[in-house]
Amino acid sequence: MSGERLPLADRPLTEPHPSRLPPEQPGRERVLAAHAAALAAGEAGYLDPDTGLFVLTAGFLARRGTCCGRGCRHCPYVTD
């Protein structure tokens, strides 16, 4: 993490990078629905429907302006 503002990846905030949430991931649709609801409500995150862990939304991470390098599921900066 450099601390400098980074450009967002060229994909909607509603679509996580496939390396972070693969299309074949069990429960993917539930995760995407929870993420979309949190985004629409302007919330920082949501509870993962399978694990109960708190997951930050792409909107929250985008507002932060930098990538923390911790492999966030909805990181809006990851491109590869």
HUBEL-V399515 format. One record per residue. N is the residue number from 1. RES is the residue in one letter. PHI is phi as a letter, one per 30 degrees, with the letter a starting at -180 (NA if undefined). Layout:
# HUBEL-V399515
N:RES:PHI / N:RES:PHI
This chain:
# HUBEL-V399515
1:M:NA / 2:S:c / 3:G:i / 4:E:d / 5:R:d / 6:L:c / 7:P:d / 8:L:d / 9:A:d / 10:D:d / 11:R:a / 12:P:d / 13:L:d / 14:T:d / 15:E:c / 16:P:d / 17:H:d / 18:P:d / 19:S:d / 20:R:c / 21:L:b / 22:P:d / 23:P:e / 24:E:d / 25:Q:d / 26:P:e / 27:G:i / 28:R:e / 29:E:d / 30:R:d / 31:V:d / 32:L:d / 33:A:d / 34:A:d / 35:H:d / 36:A:d / 37:A:d / 38:A:d / 39:L:d / 40:A:d / 41:A:d / 42:G:i / 43:E:d / 44:A:d / 45:G:a / 46:Y:b / 47:L:d / 48:D:e / 49:P:d / 50:D:c / 51:T:c / 52:G:i / 53:L:d / 54:F:d / 55:V:b / 56:L:d / 57:T:d / 58:A:d / 59:G:d / 60:F:d / 61:L:d / 62:A:d / 63:R:d / 64:R:d / 65:G:j / 66:T:b / 67:C:c / 68:C:d / 69:G:i / 70:R:c / 71:G:i / 72:C:e / 73:R:e / 74:H:c / 75:C:e / 76:P:d / 77:Y:c / 78:V:d / 79:T:b / 80:D:b
